[in-house]
Amino acid sequence: MSHGATAWRRPPWLTGDGRLVRVGPGTSGSEEHICPAHAAAKARPGLWPADRLRLPKPKLETFTLGPVMDAVDRVEFHGETPDQALASLRSRTPALHPGHLTYAEHALRTYLRACDGDSEQRLLPVRPYWVAQRENGKLWELYAWWRRYESPGGRLREYRRLRHGEAKDSEPGEIAIAVYAAVHGRQAEWPRPWSRAFRPYGPAARPQRIRVVEVGLADGRTRVQFDGTAEEAEAYYAEHGHGHVARVVAGGRPTPGSSCVDCKQFTGCEAVPRRPGVLGLSSRVAPLRKVSVSDLRYHAVCPAQGFLRALHLPKSDEYGSAARLGQAVHGWIEKLHRRPGQPPCVPGDMPAEGENWTEGRWRVSDEDAVTGRDMLLHHVDACPFQDTALIQRVEPEALRVVHDTAAQAVVIAKPDLLYLEDGSWVWRELKTTRKRRRHDEDLLETYPQLALAVTLLAQGALGGEPGGSRVEVEILRPDGSDPHVIDPMDPGRQQKALSVLRWYAGPWRKDEAWDARPGPHCQTCPVSRWCPSVASDDAVAGEEKA
């Protein structure tokens, strides 16, 4: 497990002892993007911010699987019934949102059914962690947070990884860490505080066989990730784990994203612009949150929906035929805009007549495919790459992060296309619709992401020369296209943009309860199965008649 020296150097905004290096599945981001610099700092639990954010904690639990793991612990190690374990969650601190509690109950019962008996022999739950340690100038620790089981006598050790939704294949490097810890790990209790090393006890037990299994909590289905001898596990680690751990610990250039809100480097990270007032709100002391325009729109419809989405609970299909067609059109154009050299889109780049060019998740009916082809053909004249002489850089589906230090929000933006033209950024959004635009329609109100674009460009949050920046909107219809340009330096547009953002962000920032707002939208809400307040079909029908 020796990894030698690392390229990572402690930045001046972190303090403490970095000699302890701890890596487990998830250190490099198993559920979502984590930037290399974040992962490298996370792997060093003895370091902490020299200048910490002194902000209050959220009143509701935001760790989706935490309550589920607690409930399983109560069943497996305290002899409680599922009902008793679930009753304890109702008095847990921090409190659980009602929808989170509904999911936790489903997840607990689903997990217990999925693991009720094993094909070969009954496995026993193991409470201590399996931790592999090695001294090499630093103290290296490999472990896995996943649930642990072994056969009587310890011949077989098994990890079970819980997934929010369906079981899927994990990154091989993460599986490699788990199998190595299972082979070489000794038992140890969770260190408190986390900055301390594990303190393994008892003899080192080398099992003969190792298994790693994914368990999907949405449906209880399992997927075996590894099943082999101890020797095969060591070979698997040599192939997939050694390099993975070395890359995580070495770090790399910061790439801000959704995980910034949990990063210990956040207060000093120079890759995140600080712009007070991006959301149009006054300063306040509040828990740090991440937010996108989509999050704000979900909250405006129903706060509970916004919160349960943020927990990444299993969702039903949230896309109707129009939305799927829009995504298909977006995907086709994005693929064209990613071509080297940015050639302009031409009619020959578009689907052939009579072809159902949509596929997979975004497959639509033949009739809608014809409509989508008509939209794509109308993009040709509006393609931004007709003249690329001044274009210096192109980023389709760009990701940008800004810290609104007034609202204490990590604002996540993802333009459809971002390109640098003559030193200034151009933010481009693509919309599809079958309707004609109303003459009195204000695009900033209809598409609030444009309001965020105006504010970020006006404040220079993306870099470049703000004075030459612009927002482009391409609205594709089956019978034509409507291109629009918005000047972010126009004081009137700036004022309107802040007004729109304030309307969405104000209630969102103040909300700490995330109460449900039942109504007709419950019928299409992708997380309604977890909401105890979901409106019944009869209630919706009665509301519509009224």
Disulfide bonds with the S-S distance in Angstrom:
none
